[in-house]
Amino acid sequence: MTKIEFVREIANATGYSHRVILEILEAGMKVCKDEVAKGEDVCLRGFGTFGHKVRKQKVARIITKQQSIVVPEHKIPSFRPAKEFSKKLSK
């Protein structure tokens, strides 16, 4: 499902216009990204938690050049689904 399809489903379910739903969704995603970038978790009860994980430094290989490089420690975004959400997927 794409973002536009998602917006269309919400608009059909609520009766609000696509434009209003899209603006709300964009604002919500911006807040979520900003908070996770600051190191905070965003918890949506019943859905899940958006956060970040730290990947440790490691040695990687560039096979075509037969060369090793060091990949420094870095943060990556993560999502941990809520128990209710996970149960729904396993049915």
Rosetta constraint file for C-alpha pairs under 8 A:
AtomPair CA 1 CA 5 HARMONIC 5.95 0.50
AtomPair CA 1 CA 6 HARMONIC 6.48 0.50
AtomPair CA 2 CA 6 HARMONIC 6.15 0.50
AtomPair CA 3 CA 7 HARMONIC 6.14 0.50
AtomPair CA 4 CA 8 HARMONIC 6.09 0.50
AtomPair CA 5 CA 9 HARMONIC 6.24 0.50
AtomPair CA 6 CA 10 HARMONIC 6.39 0.50
AtomPair CA 7 CA 11 HARMONIC 6.04 0.50
AtomPair CA 7 CA 18 HARMONIC 6.31 0.50
AtomPair CA 7 CA 21 HARMONIC 6.13 0.50
AtomPair CA 7 CA 22 HARMONIC 6.10 0.50
AtomPair CA 7 CA 25 HARMONIC 7.93 0.50
AtomPair CA 8 CA 12 HARMONIC 6.09 0.50
AtomPair CA 8 CA 18 HARMONIC 6.31 0.50
AtomPair CA 9 CA 13 HARMONIC 6.17 0.50
AtomPair CA 10 CA 14 HARMONIC 6.04 0.50
AtomPair CA 10 CA 21 HARMONIC 7.24 0.50
AtomPair CA 11 CA 15 HARMONIC 5.42 0.50
AtomPair CA 11 CA 16 HARMONIC 5.18 0.50
AtomPair CA 11 CA 17 HARMONIC 5.88 0.50
AtomPair CA 11 CA 18 HARMONIC 5.63 0.50
AtomPair CA 11 CA 21 HARMONIC 6.49 0.50
AtomPair CA 12 CA 16 HARMONIC 7.49 0.50
AtomPair CA 16 CA 20 HARMONIC 6.71 0.50
AtomPair CA 16 CA 21 HARMONIC 6.84 0.50
AtomPair CA 17 CA 21 HARMONIC 6.43 0.50
AtomPair CA 18 CA 22 HARMONIC 6.02 0.50
AtomPair CA 19 CA 23 HARMONIC 6.23 0.50
AtomPair CA 20 CA 24 HARMONIC 6.27 0.50
AtomPair CA 21 CA 25 HARMONIC 6.06 0.50
AtomPair CA 22 CA 26 HARMONIC 6.03 0.50
AtomPair CA 23 CA 27 HARMONIC 6.12 0.50
AtomPair CA 24 CA 28 HARMONIC 6.11 0.50
AtomPair CA 25 CA 29 HARMONIC 6.15 0.50
AtomPair CA 26 CA 30 HARMONIC 6.16 0.50
AtomPair CA 27 CA 31 HARMONIC 6.28 0.50
AtomPair CA 28 CA 32 HARMONIC 6.18 0.50
AtomPair CA 29 CA 33 HARMONIC 6.09 0.50
AtomPair CA 30 CA 34 HARMONIC 6.06 0.50
AtomPair CA 31 CA 35 HARMONIC 6.13 0.50
AtomPair CA 32 CA 36 HARMONIC 6.19 0.50
AtomPair CA 32 CA 42 HARMONIC 6.38 0.50
AtomPair CA 32 CA 50 HARMONIC 7.66 0.50
AtomPair CA 33 CA 37 HARMONIC 6.00 0.50
AtomPair CA 34 CA 38 HARMONIC 6.30 0.50
AtomPair CA 35 CA 39 HARMONIC 6.51 0.50
AtomPair CA 35 CA 40 HARMONIC 5.26 0.50
AtomPair CA 35 CA 41 HARMONIC 6.87 0.50
AtomPair CA 35 CA 42 HARMONIC 7.06 0.50
AtomPair CA 36 CA 40 HARMONIC 5.01 0.50
AtomPair CA 36 CA 41 HARMONIC 5.81 0.50
AtomPair CA 36 CA 42 HARMONIC 7.03 0.50
AtomPair CA 36 CA 50 HARMONIC 7.06 0.50
AtomPair CA 36 CA 51 HARMONIC 5.44 0.50
AtomPair CA 36 CA 52 HARMONIC 6.62 0.50
AtomPair CA 36 CA 77 HARMONIC 7.58 0.50
AtomPair CA 39 CA 51 HARMONIC 7.36 0.50
AtomPair CA 39 CA 52 HARMONIC 7.11 0.50
AtomPair CA 40 CA 51 HARMONIC 6.67 0.50
AtomPair CA 41 CA 49 HARMONIC 6.59 0.50
AtomPair CA 41 CA 50 HARMONIC 5.68 0.50
AtomPair CA 41 CA 51 HARMONIC 4.60 0.50
AtomPair CA 41 CA 52 HARMONIC 7.65 0.50
AtomPair CA 42 CA 49 HARMONIC 5.51 0.50
AtomPair CA 42 CA 50 HARMONIC 5.08 0.50
AtomPair CA 42 CA 51 HARMONIC 6.52 0.50
AtomPair CA 43 CA 48 HARMONIC 5.97 0.50
AtomPair CA 43 CA 49 HARMONIC 4.26 0.50
AtomPair CA 43 CA 50 HARMONIC 6.42 0.50
AtomPair CA 44 CA 48 HARMONIC 5.40 0.50
AtomPair CA 44 CA 49 HARMONIC 6.10 0.50
AtomPair CA 45 CA 82 HARMONIC 7.18 0.50
AtomPair CA 46 CA 82 HARMONIC 5.54 0.50
AtomPair CA 46 CA 83 HARMONIC 7.36 0.50
AtomPair CA 46 CA 84 HARMONIC 5.85 0.50
AtomPair CA 46 CA 85 HARMONIC 6.42 0.50
AtomPair CA 47 CA 81 HARMONIC 6.00 0.50
AtomPair CA 47 CA 82 HARMONIC 5.19 0.50
AtomPair CA 47 CA 84 HARMONIC 7.37 0.50
AtomPair CA 47 CA 85 HARMONIC 5.75 0.50
AtomPair CA 48 CA 79 HARMONIC 6.90 0.50
AtomPair CA 48 CA 80 HARMONIC 5.49 0.50
AtomPair CA 48 CA 81 HARMONIC 4.00 0.50
AtomPair CA 48 CA 82 HARMONIC 4.33 0.50
AtomPair CA 48 CA 85 HARMONIC 7.52 0.50
AtomPair CA 49 CA 79 HARMONIC 5.65 0.50
AtomPair CA 49 CA 80 HARMONIC 5.16 0.50
AtomPair CA 49 CA 81 HARMONIC 6.33 0.50
AtomPair CA 49 CA 82 HARMONIC 7.26 0.50
AtomPair CA 50 CA 77 HARMONIC 7.43 0.50
AtomPair CA 50 CA 78 HARMONIC 5.87 0.50
AtomPair CA 50 CA 79 HARMONIC 4.62 0.50
AtomPair CA 50 CA 80 HARMONIC 6.58 0.50
AtomPair CA 51 CA 77 HARMONIC 5.89 0.50
AtomPair CA 51 CA 78 HARMONIC 5.19 0.50
AtomPair CA 51 CA 79 HARMONIC 6.25 0.50
AtomPair CA 52 CA 75 HARMONIC 6.31 0.50
AtomPair CA 52 CA 76 HARMONIC 5.45 0.50
AtomPair CA 52 CA 77 HARMONIC 4.29 0.50
AtomPair CA 52 CA 78 HARMONIC 4.95 0.50
AtomPair CA 52 CA 79 HARMONIC 7.91 0.50
AtomPair CA 53 CA 75 HARMONIC 5.57 0.50
AtomPair CA 53 CA 76 HARMONIC 5.41 0.50
AtomPair CA 53 CA 77 HARMONIC 6.33 0.50
AtomPair CA 53 CA 78 HARMONIC 6.34 0.50
AtomPair CA 54 CA 73 HARMONIC 6.93 0.50
AtomPair CA 54 CA 74 HARMONIC 5.67 0.50
AtomPair CA 54 CA 75 HARMONIC 4.44 0.50
AtomPair CA 54 CA 76 HARMONIC 6.35 0.50
AtomPair CA 55 CA 73 HARMONIC 5.50 0.50
AtomPair CA 55 CA 74 HARMONIC 5.34 0.50
AtomPair CA 55 CA 75 HARMONIC 6.00 0.50
AtomPair CA 55 CA 76 HARMONIC 7.15 0.50
AtomPair CA 56 CA 72 HARMONIC 7.13 0.50
AtomPair CA 56 CA 73 HARMONIC 4.56 0.50
AtomPair CA 56 CA 74 HARMONIC 6.88 0.50
AtomPair CA 57 CA 70 HARMONIC 7.12 0.50
AtomPair CA 57 CA 71 HARMONIC 5.60 0.50
AtomPair CA 57 CA 72 HARMONIC 4.48 0.50
AtomPair CA 57 CA 73 HARMONIC 4.22 0.50
AtomPair CA 57 CA 74 HARMONIC 7.60 0.50
AtomPair CA 58 CA 70 HARMONIC 5.83 0.50
AtomPair CA 58 CA 71 HARMONIC 5.32 0.50
AtomPair CA 58 CA 72 HARMONIC 6.69 0.50
AtomPair CA 58 CA 73 HARMONIC 7.62 0.50
AtomPair CA 59 CA 68 HARMONIC 6.59 0.50
AtomPair CA 59 CA 69 HARMONIC 5.69 0.50
AtomPair CA 59 CA 70 HARMONIC 4.56 0.50
AtomPair CA 59 CA 71 HARMONIC 6.01 0.50
AtomPair CA 60 CA 68 HARMONIC 5.70 0.50
AtomPair CA 60 CA 69 HARMONIC 5.37 0.50
AtomPair CA 60 CA 70 HARMONIC 6.18 0.50
AtomPair CA 60 CA 71 HARMONIC 6.70 0.50
AtomPair CA 61 CA 66 HARMONIC 7.11 0.50
AtomPair CA 61 CA 67 HARMONIC 5.78 0.50
AtomPair CA 61 CA 68 HARMONIC 4.46 0.50
AtomPair CA 61 CA 69 HARMONIC 6.14 0.50
AtomPair CA 62 CA 66 HARMONIC 5.87 0.50
AtomPair CA 62 CA 67 HARMONIC 5.24 0.50
AtomPair CA 62 CA 68 HARMONIC 6.17 0.50
AtomPair CA 62 CA 69 HARMONIC 7.47 0.50
AtomPair CA 63 CA 67 HARMONIC 6.70 0.50
AtomPair CA 81 CA 85 HARMONIC 6.12 0.50
AtomPair CA 81 CA 86 HARMONIC 6.26 0.50
AtomPair CA 82 CA 86 HARMONIC 6.25 0.50
AtomPair CA 83 CA 87 HARMONIC 6.09 0.50
AtomPair CA 84 CA 88 HARMONIC 6.29 0.50
AtomPair CA 85 CA 89 HARMONIC 6.49 0.50
AtomPair CA 86 CA 90 HARMONIC 6.44 0.50
AtomPair CA 87 CA 91 HARMONIC 6.66 0.50
